Amino acid sequence: MRNLIAGFIAIVIGLFTVSFAAIMALFIGVAAFIAKPFIQRKMAYANSVAEQGSFDESSLNKAAPSHNVIDGECEDVTVKSKK
């Protein structure tokens, strides 16, 4: 009897989860469908600006921060153990 009740509860929770996921997917799909023309317009504008050559890489160098940071692994060198 206990297994029957637990199984029924599991089925109810599973159906709730699947239906909630379907509703969320529907909302996300509608939002993507609405946003698609805006994103395409911005991408077309960005491509046209890049093709015209008005995008200058020197402006990126000026806007870059002045500190020296290298992305990658980090090794702590503050405390060195003597062997």
Backbone bond lengths (Angstrom), bond angles and torsions (degrees), N, CA, C in turn:
res aa  C-N    CA-C-N  psi(-1)  N-CA   C-N-CA  omega(-1)  CA-C   N-CA-C  phi
1 M - - - 1.446 - - 1.529 111.26 -
2 R 1.348 115.32 -40.60 1.456 119.88 -179.83 1.536 110.35 -65.11
3 N 1.343 117.15 -39.57 1.464 120.62 178.49 1.528 111.34 -65.62
4 L 1.305 117.10 -35.45 1.459 121.47 178.74 1.530 110.88 -65.37
5 I 1.314 117.19 -43.15 1.468 121.14 178.79 1.534 110.27 -67.62
6 A 1.322 116.18 -42.86 1.465 119.50 178.96 1.527 110.61 -63.63
7 G 1.304 117.93 -39.82 1.464 121.24 177.35 1.518 112.24 -64.06
8 F 1.329 116.57 -42.18 1.455 120.74 178.19 1.532 111.02 -62.67
9 I 1.338 116.24 -43.03 1.469 120.24 178.59 1.524 110.25 -64.12
10 A 1.326 117.13 -40.28 1.471 120.81 178.48 1.523 111.20 -63.51
11 I 1.309 117.58 -39.90 1.468 120.89 178.70 1.524 110.65 -66.21
12 V 1.326 117.39 -42.51 1.461 120.63 179.43 1.522 110.51 -63.39
13 I 1.328 117.10 -44.67 1.468 120.42 179.51 1.533 110.13 -65.28
14 G 1.312 117.23 -39.93 1.464 120.63 178.37 1.520 112.41 -63.48
15 L 1.325 117.10 -43.65 1.458 120.09 178.22 1.527 111.57 -65.41
16 F 1.324 116.75 -38.31 1.461 120.12 176.37 1.528 110.28 -62.30
17 T 1.330 116.48 -43.18 1.458 120.64 -178.68 1.523 110.99 -64.05
18 V 1.315 116.72 -44.87 1.462 120.15 -179.55 1.526 111.01 -65.32
19 S 1.317 117.44 -42.07 1.460 119.41 -179.86 1.528 110.91 -68.00
20 F 1.318 117.98 -38.30 1.463 120.78 177.66 1.523 110.55 -64.03
21 A 1.339 117.01 -41.13 1.463 120.63 178.63 1.528 110.64 -64.86
22 A 1.317 117.41 -38.39 1.465 120.45 178.98 1.518 111.16 -66.05
23 I 1.320 117.07 -40.83 1.465 120.12 178.58 1.524 110.79 -65.97
24 M 1.320 116.91 -42.13 1.461 119.87 178.21 1.526 110.87 -64.30
25 A 1.328 117.65 -40.38 1.461 121.01 178.12 1.528 110.60 -63.79
26 L 1.310 117.12 -36.51 1.455 120.64 177.25 1.525 110.80 -63.46
27 F 1.328 117.67 -45.96 1.460 120.81 178.56 1.528 111.72 -63.54
28 I 1.317 117.47 -41.43 1.460 120.71 179.79 1.521 110.29 -66.59
29 G 1.330 117.04 -39.35 1.460 120.54 177.77 1.516 112.09 -64.32
30 V 1.314 117.42 -41.58 1.468 120.89 177.97 1.527 109.97 -64.89
31 A 1.319 117.66 -41.93 1.463 120.84 178.50 1.533 111.09 -63.27
32 A 1.321 117.48 -40.38 1.469 120.57 177.71 1.519 110.83 -66.64
33 F 1.325 117.04 -38.80 1.454 121.15 178.79 1.521 110.89 -64.55
34 I 1.330 117.45 -38.02 1.457 121.32 178.56 1.527 110.96 -72.17
35 A 1.327 118.11 -37.85 1.462 122.04 -175.32 1.525 113.23 -79.69
36 K 1.319 118.56 -16.52 1.464 121.83 -174.34 1.528 113.17 -56.51
37 P 1.337 120.74 -48.23 1.476 118.70 -179.31 1.527 113.38 -63.60
38 F 1.322 117.34 -35.10 1.464 120.14 179.43 1.522 110.80 -66.87
39 I 1.329 116.02 -41.36 1.463 120.03 179.93 1.524 110.23 -68.01
40 Q 1.336 117.40 -40.67 1.459 120.37 178.51 1.525 110.64 -62.75
41 R 1.318 117.52 -39.47 1.458 121.04 179.56 1.526 110.60 -64.56
42 K 1.329 116.97 -42.97 1.467 119.78 179.34 1.528 111.22 -67.27
43 M 1.328 117.28 -38.52 1.467 120.00 178.27 1.531 111.06 -65.99
44 A 1.329 117.37 -40.80 1.461 120.54 177.95 1.518 110.76 -63.07
45 Y 1.325 117.06 -40.70 1.456 120.71 177.72 1.531 110.87 -64.35
46 A 1.317 116.94 -42.96 1.467 120.41 -179.67 1.527 110.71 -64.90
47 N 1.332 117.23 -38.85 1.469 120.27 178.51 1.522 110.76 -68.20
48 S 1.324 117.91 -38.80 1.459 119.71 179.97 1.524 110.87 -68.21
49 V 1.311 117.62 -36.31 1.464 120.72 177.49 1.524 109.96 -67.05
50 A 1.321 117.05 -39.38 1.464 120.47 -179.87 1.529 111.08 -68.93
51 E 1.332 117.17 -36.13 1.463 120.35 179.71 1.521 111.62 -71.45
52 Q 1.319 118.61 -30.73 1.451 121.83 179.89 1.524 111.76 -72.94
53 G 1.299 117.09 -18.59 1.454 119.97 178.52 1.511 113.45 82.33
54 S 1.315 117.84 11.06 1.460 119.10 179.18 1.523 111.83 -79.52
55 F 1.306 116.14 -6.81 1.456 120.32 177.62 1.517 107.65 -83.64
56 D 1.291 116.81 112.72 1.455 122.12 -174.55 1.523 109.85 -104.18
57 E 1.332 115.89 127.77 1.461 119.27 -179.20 1.521 111.76 -72.98
58 S 1.309 117.75 -22.08 1.461 118.88 179.49 1.527 111.06 -67.30
59 S 1.339 116.70 -26.55 1.463 118.63 176.79 1.524 110.54 -67.71
60 L 1.328 116.39 -30.21 1.461 119.14 176.08 1.522 111.24 -68.70
61 N 1.317 116.60 -38.26 1.459 119.88 179.93 1.522 111.27 -66.75
62 K 1.325 117.29 -33.75 1.459 120.52 178.88 1.522 111.26 -72.23
63 A 1.328 115.89 -33.27 1.457 119.57 -177.39 1.525 112.62 -82.95
64 A 1.327 116.88 -10.59 1.458 120.12 -177.72 1.525 110.02 -69.95
65 P 1.323 117.50 145.17 1.468 119.56 177.36 1.521 111.51 -66.62
66 S 1.316 116.06 158.14 1.456 120.34 -173.72 1.527 113.19 -88.40
67 H 1.317 118.92 -4.53 1.458 119.26 -178.94 1.523 110.41 -84.30
68 N 1.322 115.85 158.51 1.459 121.13 -178.46 1.513 109.56 -103.06
69 V 1.320 116.40 109.20 1.454 122.22 179.12 1.511 108.00 -127.74
70 I 1.309 116.08 130.41 1.462 121.22 176.94 1.514 107.40 -111.70
71 D 1.331 115.44 122.74 1.459 119.30 178.67 1.523 109.40 -73.31
72 G 1.306 115.77 140.37 1.453 120.17 178.13 1.509 110.83 147.91
73 E 1.308 114.35 -156.17 1.454 119.02 -178.24 1.524 110.28 -71.57
74 C 1.311 114.78 149.46 1.455 120.69 -179.59 1.526 108.53 -119.56
75 E 1.309 115.95 127.02 1.464 120.22 177.95 1.533 107.77 -118.55
76 D 1.324 115.83 129.01 1.444 119.91 -178.51 1.530 109.28 -73.85
77 V 1.312 116.68 119.00 1.462 121.67 -178.57 1.520 112.00 -112.21
78 T 1.333 116.89 8.50 1.449 118.59 -178.28 1.527 111.70 -71.75
79 V 1.325 117.37 -35.31 1.457 121.45 -179.54 1.520 107.64 -120.23
80 K 1.321 115.05 111.91 1.465 119.56 179.46 1.517 108.25 -105.18
81 S 1.292 116.05 128.51 1.473 118.78 178.45 1.528 108.88 -85.92
82 K 1.296 114.88 136.04 1.477 120.00 179.01 1.514 108.67 -90.05
83 K 1.295 115.58 132.06 1.464 120.56 -178.73 1.500 111.38 -100.72
